[in-house]
Amino acid sequence: MLSRNITSEGKDPIKTYKRGRNITSTGKETIITYKRRRVRRCDIPEVPEELITEILLRLPVRSLARFKCVCKAWQNTISDPIFVRSHLLHSATKQEQKPSFLITPHKLDTVIDDEDWPTTFSNNFSFFQWQYGNDNMRLLHAMNFHGEFHSVGFMSHCDGLVLFPTDTNVYVINPATGDVLKLPEGQKDAKSSYWPTVGFGFDPRSNTYKVARYFYRSVNYTMQTYDAGMEVFTIGQDGSDCWREIVESPPYSLHGMQVAVHCKGSLIWMISEMLAKPHPNVLLRFSLENENFSLIPYPCTSLPIDQYI
């Protein structure tokens, strides 16, 4: 309650009532007392948590990234691995009805004559989405690596994430959110190449994404001898901030600068013909779940292997 005194020349006390205030007059002063209005609260009915989750599942990734700031409850829901997986499966169902392609143009800053490979790629990259039936592409994300590399290898894609190998580092990029994960350095590769021999995929048992990297401890092409290993980086796992070398060694050498094909929780590579003579005519399979190797016979076809893998 608020009140104030106002001097008045009147003799008889006079008391009047006006909207929101009382006025009392005496012979010497007038007292005005203000009363606060009582505001009637209108309770908003609560939306069931299950209904909120169903609504969030139907939103695009870019909207979910913004809605994390709405409240802590929404942030916990959107960040939950179970929700992330459910959102992915829901999006995949829609993609089956209308598939789309992720397109990343490679631009060259400089090209030197008589070079087997251009020396400098542009560090500006854009990720576009093209959906079947549309005339135009949609820009998902554009970024600048500011001179972190000179050449870029073949990319790999799994569940909206992009493996981005270069001559200096390996990155995992989410074009929908703009998040970039720069992987730490792995084992020193005895064989120099423009970019590493890597693979990227999803492990259904641990519900995690893994990057596998093949490397040579030593190699001698003259003597046809080598010693190779495989290391794995698990994304998003607590305490996993470095590469982990697996116990089993690869049974064959692999083609350099090769990105594996991901299929149903496994990575598949072509075997090098230079260090495997006679060539076994098989593909090397690496299970992301069990982290062991197996061999897959070549498909029955007259085409060379590098034309259909």
Secondary structure, 3 states (H helix, E strand, C coil): CEEEEEECCCCCCEEEEECCEEEEECCCEEEEEECCCCCCCCCCCCCCHHHHHHHHHCCCHHHHHHHCCCCHHHHHHHHCHHHHHHHHHHHHHHHHHCCEEEECCCCEEECCCCCCCCCEECCEEEEEEEECCCCCCEEEEEEECCCCCCCECCCEEECCEEEEEECCCEEEEECCCCEEEECCCCCCCCCCCCCCEEEEEEECCCCEEEEEEEEEEEEECCCCEEEEEEEEEEECCCCCCCCEECCCCCCCCECCCCECEEECCEEEEEECCCCCCCCCCEEEEEECCCCCEEEEECCCCCCCHHHCC
